[in-house]
Amino acid sequence: MLLWVLALLILCALLWNYKGQLKIADITDKYIFITGCDTGFGNLAARTFDKKGFHVIAACLTESGSMMLKAETSERLQTVLLDVTDPENVKRTTQWVKNQVGEKGLWGLINNAGVPGVLAPTDWLTVEDYREPIEVNLFGLINVTLNMLPLVKKAQGRVINVSSVGGRLAFSGGGYAPSKYAVEGFNDSLRRDMKAFGVHVACIEPGLFKTDLSDPVKITEKKLTIWKHLSPDVKQQYGEGYIEKSLDKLKGTTSFVNMDLSLVVECMDHALTSLFPKTHYTVGKDAKTFWIPLSHMPAVLQDFLLLKQKAELANPKAV
């Protein structure tokens, strides 16, 4: 009896794997729009999907990013300058994309643009420190999606939202985690609303990857800028060497950082081209073995493990 059960499980696993490998028939007539293509995941995705034969429309924030991307890709790839936080810019870009795709519609929308904002203890921050990551990562993503959605519905295509493990577990103060938690909620409601239209919505949750967003130098510079403006009471509570001690703690987590950005692009590829795409993609060894499993654990265990990675305060009772 156990052998029959084991054989059935193996057969189910083989069928599930085979199902995941089935691809759409033709990609050379399909258009995809990707935000945040200056660097990182978006840049690699634009170059990868251009090589595969997609008609890629890559949105860059800067002229220099656009020019560099054009120099590395085929004439088929088109770039457009886009600030996702500018509603008029988003509207103009949508109309331009509509003219490009015509009656085919937009097969793929990849919402990749994002910023980390300030990653610092909550009591160091003001509401303005929260505004930038929420404007870019959440409202920018929503606005681009709402504008492009009629084009995706026409093609019965795919929407891919790049979230983060920070949308499943808040590992730092600041606006990044709240913005990504909200992206997860928006993604889930959009997925259910679009099902009747034949539009598939997927969420990608990368772990810690070596990109401009995770640059420790830039993160530290932002912390130092805020530190200079903190009240004497808060500085006394944390201690003058707090930022340096935090950096020392971070050095112990460098083995968690994933170097291969193509892992994320492979998930984008599967979400775009599979006949049976997943709803969620967890990417990176740290995400799969630590962050996502920990997100399902009791809060007391989450707090214990995450607080071990924080520097000790000098005098938290000082007021």
PyMOL commands that set and color helices and strands:
alter all, ss='L'
color gray80, all
select helices_A, chain A and resi 2-21+40-52+63-71+87-104+122-124+127-155+165-167+176-197+212-214+216-227+232-238+242-251+254-256+262-273+285-295+299-307
alter helices_A, ss='H'
color red, helices_A
select strands_A, chain A and resi 31-34+55-60+78-81+108-111+158-162+200-206+280-283
alter strands_A, ss='S'
color yellow, strands_A
deselect
rebuild
show_as cartoon
